Amino acid sequence: MPPPYLELHAGQYLLDTLYDAGPVKHDPMAGAVALEWVDIQAFNALTGALSEPWEAQTLRHMSQAYERGLREGADAFSIMPSERK
């Protein structure tokens, strides 16, 4: 039995929320790093942008993917996402 998936008909607000929160934060020693749970909790406490736990989890996953993309983009030998198979 496959895991239960939530069907989204519109998710633009999650992308907008990611950019409002800042897709990554900057660490003086590590550079760009993904948002941590405490960052998302603080953002949501101030804005009330998220109402469901899965939205916070999705926001964290999106931030991690964004940070991973930044790291890969800095590598001259990385394959562009549009050319990956």
Number of C-alpha atoms within 10 A of each C-alpha: 3 4 5 6 6 7 6 6 6 7 8 9 11 17 15 12 18 21 12 12 20 15 22 23 16 11 10 7 6 7 11 17 18 21 22 14 13 9 16 19 14 12 17 16 11 9 12 10 16 18 9 8 9 11 14 19 13 14 23 21 14 19 24 18 15 18 20 14 14 14 14 15 14 9 9 8 8 11 11 11 10 6 6 6 4
